[in-house]
Amino acid sequence: MNDLILHHYDGSPFAEKARLMLGFKGLAWRSVKVPSIMPKPDVVALTGGYRRTPFAQVGADVYCDTALIARLLEQRAPAPTLFPADAPLAPPFAQWADFTLFWTVIPYTMQPAGLAHRFAGAPPEVMKAFAADRAPFTAGMTRQTPADATANLRAQLAALEAQLARGPGFLFGKAPSIADFAVAHCLWFVHSGGPVAAILAPYTALNAWFSRMQAFGPGRAAPPGPPPGRGRPPAAPAPWAAPPPGTPPTRGPSPPRPPATRPARWPRAWASRPARPSRSRPPTTAATRWPARWSG
Ligand SMILES: N[C@@H](CCC(=O)N[C@@H](CS)C(=O)NCC(=O)O)C(=O)O
């Protein structure tokens, strides 16, 4: 009943932040895959209306937002810490990354070339459904043009590069802090963007740091089994479902697509992720009605 459950989907940058923090802490967790766009009836029933990804669950307690999840993980495993005492600026810096850097990365990565890569082979309704689902997130925000986002991202990457080039390994010292995880998930999303990932190439210190961050992996997998509180037996794997746990992610040709009965599904490309040193993915212990490959 004390198990830590992460509700997430493969392609979510903030979920990647949570997975990497779990890996850094060496914590065991159970994985529940959630849909990447609405409707999410099971999610909103459990969270009381919060629809974002990821969220964590311990028994009847639900933790929304990765800033809170970080505090939960810190409580469960105080060492290694995400909040080093000698890095008081790490939490506000993380906030900067989670908002300012993230909202530069999104318009940069979702420019036409990035979108074409991410939604390659998917019917046009999929991209339309995604755009409609995410529109409320940017209401009231001035969305950067691809040119502005490119210029801003270059400036942000150059600053991060300069910081890391002079530092002892991580943004605020010899060990990572919450700030490193907040930056890492943003860059992870750029890495998964196909042609648009080329913007990262010149930043050698940043790329070396990114490899160190990825090496934390997603943490220890808990034994498979139905998660508490959901009561739904795992569905039989569909022919297009994710490979068995432990199978390394591939970037090969797409598997046969499921019948297009639910336009709100994600294309396979969304779930693509940058190469990660040999770590196995934790098993998915509960299936939603969405095939895992499409929930990323
Ligand atoms: N501040 C939140 C942001 C979470 C967030 O915006 N997640 C994105 C996915 S990366 C999301 O919820 N997208 C809509 C969805 O998944 O329904 C956090 O730190 O967890």
The ligand as an SDF file (V2000), in Angstrom:
LIG
                    3D

 20 19  0  0  0  0  0  0  0  0999 V2000
    4.0430   22.0420  -13.7270 N   0  0  0  0  0  0  0  0  0  0  0  0
    3.7210   20.7130  -14.1420 C   0  0  0  0  0  0  0  0  0  0  0  0
    3.6930   20.6870  -15.6690 C   0  0  0  0  0  0  0  0  0  0  0  0
    3.2140   19.3490  -16.1980 C   0  0  0  0  0  0  0  0  0  0  0  0
    2.8640   19.4160  -17.6700 C   0  0  0  0  0  0  0  0  0  0  0  0
    2.5630   20.4850  -18.2290 O   0  0  0  0  0  0  0  0  0  0  0  0
    2.8780   18.2630  -18.2910 N   0  0  0  0  0  0  0  0  0  0  0  0
    2.4580   18.1620  -19.6730 C   0  0  0  0  0  0  0  0  0  0  0  0
    3.1120   16.9200  -20.2850 C   0  0  0  0  0  0  0  0  0  0  0  0
    4.8420   17.0660  -20.3140 S   0  0  0  0  0  0  0  0  0  0  0  0
    0.9830   17.9280  -19.7120 C   0  0  0  0  0  0  0  0  0  0  0  0
    0.3630   17.7830  -18.6870 O   0  0  0  0  0  0  0  0  0  0  0  0
    0.4070   17.8770  -20.8860 N   0  0  0  0  0  0  0  0  0  0  0  0
   -0.9900   17.6220  -20.9690 C   0  0  0  0  0  0  0  0  0  0  0  0
   -1.3540   16.2360  -20.6280 C   0  0  0  0  0  0  0  0  0  0  0  0
   -0.4920   15.3530  -20.5020 O   0  0  0  0  0  0  0  0  0  0  0  0
   -2.5520   15.9930  -20.5230 O   0  0  0  0  0  0  0  0  0  0  0  0
    4.7320   19.7370  -13.5570 C   0  0  0  0  0  0  0  0  0  0  0  0
    5.8330   20.1640  -13.1440 O   0  0  0  0  0  0  0  0  0  0  0  0
    4.4240   18.5340  -13.4180 O   0  0  0  0  0  0  0  0  0  0  0  0
  1  2  1  0
  2  3  1  0
  2 18  1  0
  3  4  1  0
  4  5  1  0
  5  6  2  0
  5  7  1  0
  7  8  1  0
  8  9  1  0
  8 11  1  0
  9 10  1  0
 11 12  2  0
 11 13  1  0
 13 14  1  0
 14 15  1  0
 15 16  2  0
 15 17  1  0
 18 19  2  0
 18 20  1  0
M  END
$$$$
